[in-house]
Amino acid sequence: MTDDRHDDSNGEPDATTTDARERRSSVDGGGENDGDRDRDTDTGEERDGTDSEDHDGDDGGSMRPGDMMLAHPTKEVWVQYAVISLGVWLLASVPALSYESTLMTWSTVATGLVLIALAGLTIYRESGYANYANGFVGLWLVFSPIVFAAPTAAAYANNTLVGVMVITFTVLIVMRSEMDGPTIPPGWSYNPSTGAQRAPLIALGIFGFFASWYMAAFQLGYIESVWDPLYNPGTEGVLTSQVSKAFPVSDAGLGAVAYSVEALMGFMGDRRRWRTMPWMVAFFGVVVIPLGFVQVLLVIMQPIMVGTWCTLCLLSAFGMLWMISLTVDEVVAMGQYVVRLMRQGDSLWTAFWMGGTIPEDEAGVDETETRPIGNSSISEPFWGVSIPWTLLGAMALGVWLMLSPTLFGTTGFMADSSHLVGSLVVSFTVIATAEPARAVRFLNIPLAVWIVVAPWLFTGVPTVAAINAVIAGALILILSVPRGPITDRYGGWERYATSETVDRLNPLSS
């Protein structure tokens, strides 16, 4: 992740304001009119990236970002020697640490040799592909301890840490160079790819990694118990349940791998990565949004399928919901840019893997139309996220529903329904705090209808619990209709994400 202290509007060194201090106060349309596209079609020669002189230049000249990223590893030769050292370390550490697993021993030795060979190819054949292939080798190192159920904690830690270091050297460091061109997406009021924007994602990813790593240590037998301050021994019950045993490998270990990838991808690329690395932003979005929500669903199902909660699982799932909310804006910016390139004549394949640039005069921020946002940059990591009182109220009601079986003594299907639906209300509401994903709040409406109807479908529901459900469901439905304020601009996406047509019919809308 590169230094973000420079001005995000045009990247000029003489600018007196930074992207942490200013955002555009008004943006015209979506920044993608026909005239803009016509001007961009004249830059096809700049996007080819085939000129050998450009290849040799320090800044890549007119090379496309994808070509520049292939050239970077050949200019960072010292990185390859670091990778070779890590390969040698693997060869030496296997006998020293006594892996106690024949398969894992041979896998680690072979991996060390492959690291050395690919790093050598990068140096002597100047192959950028060989360097990035080593990135996948590093990913295998992170994954291998749970595949082979590493018998010792030393083997698990060694492979994981070396794998993370390999990915850092072969991917993060060689992609750290600043690209040319504007940093703000057309029609946007801020840059969703700055270091400050990614900082909360990285922090949540690191927390999730250590929490999952700790639980994986219990599943693999390295420790005898797991700390759980609220539901003890709930965490142990979840980790040893039939649901966990249904996975072919440690499910906590899988979570650790996913979180490590998310944290590393948070560091990847510079503040222009929404247009220079569409493939990376897309993969990051897939790992965080759909796969992350699957993890949240598994945690939500714990009281139903296992009969208890897990404190660390709940904290990780709640953090994942905020990761989803904080990731949506960058994915939207990337998607808009890929569509823009395709309208200019690029194929989806070329646009997705190679990225591109935009003219300076089409950047989303105009220095003459900025507004101060205070002297502190504390709020910058959360640009694109807002919490209207309506969503906050819906969130509180979701938590109340989760607690209602204990408070009102409901059991059976009604209790399971309250746990499940309350958790889903919280989940959808947190995701809807992302302004580009504000329309997700409408998913609470069918849930609210179910909350009202459910007490009359199940037998044995106490009257007070039924009344509580009807009131809570009605309030959730009412609170899920208003859109709430939209602070920023998203290149025209806000008119789709917020369902303005429906909002105009809402009598409670401001």
ZIUR-V300306 format. One record per run of one state. SS is the DSSP state (a for helix, b for strand, c for the rest). FROM is the first residue (numbers start at 1). LEN is the number of residues. If there is no record, write none. Layout:
# ZIUR-V300306
{{SS FROM LEN} {SS FROM LEN}}
This chain:
# ZIUR-V300306
{{c 1 21} {b 22 3} {c 25 9} {a 34 8} {c 42 2} {a 44 5} {c 49 3} {a 52 5} {c 57 8} {a 65 11} {c 76 1} {a 77 21} {c 98 4} {a 102 23} {c 125 3} {a 128 20} {c 148 5} {a 153 21} {c 174 14} {b 188 1} {c 189 6} {a 195 25} {c 220 14} {a 234 6} {c 240 2} {a 242 4} {c 246 5} {a 251 17} {c 268 5} {a 273 4} {c 277 1} {a 278 11} {c 289 1} {a 290 11} {c 301 1} {a 302 4} {c 306 5} {a 311 33} {c 344 4} {a 348 7} {c 355 5} {a 360 3} {c 363 7} {b 370 3} {c 373 7} {a 380 3} {c 383 2} {b 385 1} {c 386 3} {a 389 20} {c 409 3} {a 412 21} {c 433 1} {b 434 1} {a 435 20} {c 455 8} {a 463 17} {c 480 10} {b 490 1} {c 491 3} {a 494 4} {c 498 2} {a 500 5} {c 505 6}}
